[in-house]
Amino acid sequence: MPYGILAGWLAPCLLPGGRPGKLVFELAGHGDLGRVQHTYRATRPEAAADRAAPTGPPATVVIATRNRGAELCRTLEHLASLPERPPVVVVDNGSQDGTAAMVRRRFPGTELIALRRNRGAWARNLGVLRARTPFIALADDDSWWAPGSLAAAAALLAASPEVGLIAARILVGPDQAPDAVNAVMAASPLPSDGLPGPRVMGFLGCGAVIRRDAFLAVGGFSRLLFIGGEEQLFAYDLAAAGWAACYMPDIVAYHHPSASRQPATRRYQEARNRALVAWLRRPLRCALTETGGLTRRAGHDAIAARALGGLAVRLPLALLGRRPLPPDVETAIRALGDDHAG
């Protein structure tokens, strides 16, 4: 049955030093959703060690989509053919191309959350809240998981309580070319003693499996960023909360980038959000450096000018939410270099 989400908000509260505190979600809706108030207390990595391996579906696949009905249909067909038979939650960001109707008609077993407005990457948070499995597999409407990868990721997370996120190897297009980010993550210089794979400080939203309680503990994806590089802030907060993220090349996701993408818009969003993340979490000198770079480029670069304007509009809220990272996390970021992707 479709769900209308009339209002929703995430209110994360982390204690000093990046330690997770209590996270309260309140959603007002209708139909089977009704009115839900869910209070979540974070589970520390060490406390998760006593958990047994899951006996049900290995993970719930969560997808946020907007106006990509054809691509989403292809993705859902691939997911339905997986041997793991994962539950799937689709959050439709106010599509106007009949996406929601297509999901109801062709994929009645898929849980649908139909929003009236486009909430960007934040919409994934609603899908994670709806999930009932201990692990969440993120996918985009133009990506899907390789057979067996979700089961392997769930087994790995169950056996590695300190790991909050697994970054998959991404294969792009019909030729399954390796995404450039794979090599960057594989070569991560961060210490990974005792971890199942290289420790990373980033991932792609089209191919990551996340421990659900870790996701909730850090507050999910930021509403302020909307979309475009939103994974960076999430990865920083995950590390600040004490969870490791690892790259595992045997866990595979396929990505067939949509033809309807708008590269210029995405570059603007990523430039704006890179500066916003600096103001939210990085030392003041990093935030000033990012902002200064946008300012210098704005005179001759339309994308930089637009990003600078977007930053100015959102900066007051970013300053209210500013919470510098713990020293060890900031040191790790510096070890990766300014343009790290892993």
C-alpha positions in Angstrom: 0.0 0.0 0.0 1.4 3.5 -0.8 2.4 5.8 2.0 2.2 9.6 2.1 4.7 11.1 4.4 3.3 14.5 5.4 6.2 15.4 7.6 9.4 13.9 8.8 12.5 15.0 10.6 15.7 13.5 11.9 17.0 15.1 15.1 20.5 13.6 15.8 22.2 14.5 19.0 25.8 13.5 19.4 27.6 13.9 22.7 30.9 15.8 22.9 33.8 14.1 21.2 31.6 12.6 18.5 30.0 9.9 20.7 26.5 9.0 19.6 23.7 9.9 22.0 19.9 9.6 21.4 18.2 9.9 18.0 14.5 10.7 17.9 12.4 10.3 14.7 8.9 11.5 14.4 6.9 10.9 11.2 3.3 12.0 10.6 1.6 10.0 7.8 -1.5 8.1 7.0 -2.6 4.6 6.0 -0.7 1.8 7.6 2.1 4.1 8.7 -0.2 6.1 11.1 1.8 8.2 13.5 5.1 6.8 14.6 7.5 8.1 17.2 10.6 6.1 17.5 13.4 6.7 20.0 16.7 5.1 19.2 19.6 4.8 21.5 22.9 4.1 19.8 24.6 0.8 20.1 28.3 1.1 20.6 30.5 -1.1 18.3 31.7 -3.1 21.3 28.2 -3.8 22.4 27.3 -5.2 19.0 29.8 -8.1 19.4 27.2 -10.2 21.2 24.8 -10.1 18.3 24.1 -13.4 16.5 24.3 -13.6 12.8 20.9 -12.7 11.2 18.7 -15.7 10.3 16.3 -13.8 8.0 17.0 -11.8 4.8 20.6 -10.6 4.9 19.8 -7.0 4.2 17.0 -4.6 3.1 17.8 -2.7 -0.1 16.8 1.0 0.2 16.5 3.2 -2.9 15.6 6.8 -3.2 14.4 7.8 -6.7 12.9 10.7 -8.7 11.6 10.7 -12.3 13.6 7.7 -13.4 10.8 5.1 -13.7 12.4 3.1 -16.5 15.8 2.9 -14.8 14.1 2.0 -11.5 12.1 -0.7 -13.1 15.3 -2.3 -14.5 16.9 -2.1 -11.1 13.9 -3.7 -9.3 13.9 -6.5 -11.8 17.5 -7.3 -11.1 17.0 -7.2 -7.3 14.0 -9.5 -7.6 16.2 -12.1 -9.3 18.8 -12.2 -6.5 19.1 -15.5 -4.7 18.9 -13.6 -1.4 15.4 -12.3 -2.2 16.1 -9.1 -0.2 13.2 -6.9 1.0 13.2 -3.6 -1.0 12.1 -0.2 0.1 11.7 2.5 -2.5 11.3 6.1 -1.4 9.9 8.2 -4.3 11.0 11.8 -4.1 7.8 13.3 -5.6 8.2 11.9 -9.1 6.0 13.2 -11.8 6.6 10.5 -14.4 4.4 7.8 -12.8 7.2 6.1 -10.9 5.1 5.4 -7.8 2.3 3.9 -9.9 4.7 1.7 -11.8 6.1 0.3 -8.5 2.7 -0.4 -7.2 1.6 -2.1 -10.4 4.7 -4.1 -11.4 6.4 -4.7 -8.0 3.6 -5.2 -5.4 6.1 -6.9 -3.0 8.3 -3.7 -2.9 7.5 -1.4 -0.1 6.9 2.1 -1.4 7.1 5.4 0.5 5.7 8.1 -1.8 6.8 11.7 -0.8 5.1 14.8 -2.1 8.3 16.8 -2.3 11.9 16.0 -3.4 13.9 15.4 -0.2 17.1 14.3 -2.0 19.4 11.8 -0.3 17.7 12.4 3.1 14.8 10.3 1.7 16.9 7.2 2.2 16.6 7.8 6.0 12.9 7.0 5.8 13.6 3.8 4.0 16.1 2.8 6.7 13.6 3.5 9.4 11.1 1.3 7.6 13.6 -1.6 7.3 13.5 -4.4 9.9 16.8 -6.2 9.0 20.0 -5.4 10.9 21.8 -4.4 7.7 20.9 -1.9 4.9 22.1 -2.2 1.3 22.0 1.2 -0.5 21.3 1.2 -4.2 20.4 4.0 -6.6 17.7 3.7 -9.2 20.4 2.9 -11.7 22.4 0.4 -9.7 21.9 -3.1 -8.3 23.7 -5.8 -6.4 25.5 -8.9 -7.8 24.1 -12.3 -6.8 25.5 -13.4 -3.5 27.0 -10.1 -2.5 24.3 -9.2 0.0 24.7 -12.5 1.8 28.4 -12.2 1.9 28.3 -8.6 3.2 25.8 -9.6 5.9 28.0 -12.5 7.0 31.0 -10.2 7.1 29.3 -7.5 9.2 27.9 -10.2 11.6 31.5 -11.5 12.1 33.0 -8.0 12.4 31.2 -5.9 15.0 33.5 -3.0 14.7 32.7 -2.5 11.1 29.7 -0.2 10.4 29.9 0.0 6.6 31.2 -2.1 3.7 32.0 -0.2 0.5 31.5 -2.4 -2.5 33.5 -2.7 -5.7 31.5 -0.8 -8.4 31.4 -2.1 -11.9 30.1 0.5 -14.5 28.0 0.0 -17.6 27.4 -3.0 -19.8 31.1 -3.6 -20.1 31.4 -3.7 -16.3 34.4 -1.4 -16.2 35.8 -0.8 -12.7 34.8 2.6 -11.3 38.0 4.7 -10.6 37.0 4.9 -7.0 37.7 1.2 -6.6 41.5 1.6 -7.0 41.5 4.6 -4.7 39.8 2.7 -1.9 41.9 -0.4 -2.4 45.1 1.7 -1.9 43.8 3.5 1.2 46.8 4.3 3.5 44.8 4.2 6.6 45.7 1.5 9.2 43.4 -1.5 8.9 44.8 -3.9 11.5 42.2 -6.5 12.5 39.7 -5.3 9.8 38.5 -7.5 7.0 39.6 -5.0 4.3 41.2 -1.6 3.8 39.9 1.1 6.1 38.3 3.9 4.1 36.7 7.2 4.9 34.2 7.4 2.0 32.0 5.3 -0.3 29.5 5.6 -3.1 25.8 5.6 -2.3 25.1 3.2 -5.1 27.1 0.4 -3.5 27.4 0.3 0.3 26.0 -2.1 3.0 25.6 -0.5 6.4 24.8 -1.7 9.8 21.4 -0.3 10.6 22.1 0.7 14.2 25.2 2.5 13.1 23.2 4.4 10.4 20.7 5.5 13.0 23.3 6.4 15.6 24.9 9.0 13.3 21.6 10.4 12.1 21.7 9.1 8.5 22.1 11.4 5.5 22.0 15.2 6.0 18.9 17.1 5.0 21.0 20.3 4.7 23.2 18.8 1.9 20.2 17.6 -0.1 22.3 15.5 -2.6 25.7 15.5 -4.1 28.6 14.1 -2.1 26.4 13.5 0.9 28.4 10.3 1.5 31.3 12.3 2.8 29.6 13.8 5.8 28.0 10.4 6.7 31.4 8.7 6.5 33.0 11.3 8.7 30.3 11.0 11.3 30.4 7.2 11.2 34.2 7.3 12.0 33.6 9.9 14.7 31.1 7.5 16.3 33.7 4.8 16.5 32.7 2.6 13.5 35.1 1.4 10.8 34.3 1.5 7.1 36.0 -1.1 4.9 36.4 -1.6 1.1 35.7 -5.2 0.2 36.3 -6.0 -3.6 34.5 -9.3 -3.4 31.2 -7.4 -2.6 30.0 -6.1 -6.0 27.5 -3.6 -7.2 26.6 -2.8 -10.8 26.1 0.8 -11.8 24.5 1.8 -15.2 24.5 5.6 -14.9 21.2 7.1 -16.0 21.1 9.0 -19.3 19.0 11.6 -17.6 21.8 12.8 -15.3 22.6 16.5 -15.3 26.4 16.7 -14.9 26.6 20.5 -14.4 24.0 20.4 -11.7 25.8 17.5 -9.9 29.1 19.4 -10.1 27.5 22.5 -8.5 25.9 20.4 -5.7 29.2 18.6 -5.0 31.2 21.8 -4.9 28.6 23.5 -2.6 28.5 20.4 -0.3 32.2 20.0 -0.1 32.4 23.5 1.4 29.4 22.8 3.7 31.0 19.7 5.0 34.1 21.7 5.8 32.1 24.2 7.8 30.1 21.4 9.5 33.1 19.2 10.6 36.5 20.3 9.5 38.9 22.8 11.2 38.2 26.4 10.5 41.2 26.8 8.2 39.8 24.0 6.0 36.4 25.7 5.8 38.0 29.0 4.9 40.2 27.4 2.3 37.2 25.7 0.6 35.2 28.9 0.7 38.2 30.9 -0.6 38.7 28.6 -3.5 35.0 28.9 -4.5 35.2 32.7 -4.2 38.3 32.9 -6.4 36.8 30.7 -9.1 33.3 32.3 -9.0 34.4 35.2 -11.2 35.1 33.0 -14.2 33.3 29.7 -13.4 29.5 29.6 -13.4 29.4 26.4 -11.5 31.6 27.8 -8.7 29.5 31.0 -8.6 26.3 29.0 -8.2 28.0 26.8 -5.5 29.1 29.9 -3.6 25.6 31.2 -3.7 24.2 27.9 -2.4 26.8 27.9 0.3 25.8 31.4 1.5 22.2 30.4 1.8 22.9 27.3 3.8 25.9 28.5 5.9 23.8 29.8 8.9 22.4 26.3 9.4 25.8 24.7 8.9 27.2 26.9 11.6 24.4 25.9 14.0 25.2 22.3 13.3 29.0 22.7 13.4 30.7 19.9 15.3 34.4 19.5 14.6 35.6 15.9 14.2 37.7 14.1 16.9 41.5 14.6 16.3 42.1 11.0 15.2 39.4 11.3 12.5 40.8 14.6 11.3 44.3 13.0 11.2 42.9 10.2 9.0 41.3 12.6 6.6 44.6 14.5 6.2 46.4 11.2 5.5 44.1 10.6 2.6 44.8 14.0 1.0 42.5 16.8 -0.1 40.8 15.0 -2.9 40.4 11.6 -1.3 37.5 9.3 -2.3 38.2 6.5 0.0 
